[in-house]
């Protein structure tokens, strides 16, 4: 789609585009869905979607939207990668935590916290690498069993791969913003 900036007496008025035989005048309003579509087109196509130069404030808005989208994608991807690997499982983690009870220590002549070992992360067994799938044929009244790769593991590997690709492609400025949160 081609956009044109409409000015009147050197003041930017709106963004104009044509859909078939309809001319649309799009206001500079972030709540307007057509304005958001213009920003999306700038993100995807750059200056190629404009007749002439993109105004700086419009480019800034598109850059801010893209940054926010990348930050959201990066956040989601890192959260996905932080989940345990289904084919590996997860080990139990225990921590020694205070019980809010104290006892007198005669050696130090001070009150000491009573500590207790608490499971903070439960163990989860790894999934089996393969599963058996039984197929029934109603016409012949027979069944066959086949061993296949566990589909849950296949999905986990695929989702992790997709998430890692997002993490790897994320600009360092976005990673820095994420780490600053």
N, C-alpha and C positions, 0 to 999 in steps of 0.2 A: 504494500500500500504506500502511496506517495503522499507526503504531508507538505503543506506550505504554511508559512507563518504569515498571518494577515496583520498588517500594520495600518494605522491611520494617524497621519501627522507624526510619523516616526515613533509612535507608541504601539507596542505589540498588543493586539486585540484578542486573537484566538489562533487556534491551529485549524487549518482547513484541509479536508480530504474529500474525495469523491468515491461513492459506492454506487456503481452502475450509473444511473442518471440522477442520483441524489447527492447534493453537496452538503457535507456536514461541517458545521463550525463548532469546534470543540473548545470549551473554556479551559483556562489554566486553573483547574480545580481538582485537587487530589482525591476528592470524593466521587468524581465523575468516572464512570467505568470506561468511557471512550478515552479519557485522558490517561487512565492506567494502561489501556491498550497501546497508546502512543508510546508510553514509557517502555512497555514490553517490546515493541518493535524497535525502539532505539537500542535496547539491550541486545536484541537478537541480530539486527541488521546494521546498526551504527548509522552513519551519515547517509547510507544508501537509500534509506526510507524517506529522505527529505529532499525537497527542491530547495537548494541553497543551504546555508549554514544552520545548524541547530543552535538555538539561543543557549547561552551558558547556563541560565537557571533551569532550563529544561534538561540539559545534559546532566547537570548536578542532581536533579531529581531522579533521573534514570540511574545514575551511578549509585545513589543512596538506596534505591529500590533493589538494585542488583546486589549490593553489599548485604542488605538485610536478608535477601533470599539465600545468598551464599552462607551467611552466618547460621541461618536456620537449617540449611542442608548439612552443614558441617556439624552442628550440634546433634542433629538426628543421627548422622553417620557415626560420630564418636560414641554416642550412647549405644548404638547397635554393636559396635566393635567391643565395647566394655562388657557385653553380656558373655557368659561362659560359652565355650565351644561345645556343641552337643556331642561331638564324637570323642571329646576328652573328659567331659564332666567337670565337676568342681570339688575341690578339697574343702574339708571343714576347717573353719578358722575359729580359734578361741582366743579370748583376751582376758587378762586378769583385771577386773574392775572393782572399785570400792563398793561395799554393801551398805554404806551409810551407817555402819556400826563401827565403834572404836573401842580399842582395848589399851590398857595401861602397859607401857613398855618399861620395865624396871631398869633395864640397862641404859636407856637414853633419858629416862625420867620424863617421857612425853607420851601423849596419846597417839597411837598408830591406827590408821584405817585398816579395817578387816577387808581383805581382798578375797574375791571368789572368781574362779574360772567360769566364763560364760561363753557359750557358743554364739558368735556374732554372725557367722555365715554357715549355713547348713551345707553338708556334702550332698552332691548330686552325682549319681552314677552316670558314666558315659552310656550313650545309646549304642545298641548293637549296630555294627556296620552294615549288616544285611537283614532283610526281613523276608518271610515267605508270604507269597500271595497265591491264594487259591482261586481259580477261575472255575465257575460251574457252567456247564452247557446243558440248558434245559431240554433241548431237542434230543440229545443222546443220553441224557441222564448220567453224565460223567463229569469228573472234575480233574483238574491238573494243578499241580503246585509248582511254583517257580520261585527261585531265590533272586531277589533284586537288591540293589543298593537302597539303604534306608532313605525314603523320600524326605524325612525330616532333616537328615544330615545333608542331603543334596540341596535342600532349600536353605539351610543354615550356611553352607559354603557359598552359595550364590549370593545371598544377602550380604555376607561378609565381604565378598569380592566387590560387590557394588558399592558398599560403604567405604571400603578402602580406596576405591577409585575416586570417590568424592573427596576423601581426606587428602589424597595425593594431588588432586587438581585444585585444591583450595588455595587462593592467594595468601601470602604470608601476612598481609594486613588483616585479613579476616581471622586467621589463626591467632594473631596477637590480640585482637579484640575478644575472641573467645577466651583466651587465657587470662585476660584482664577482668573477666566477669567474676 
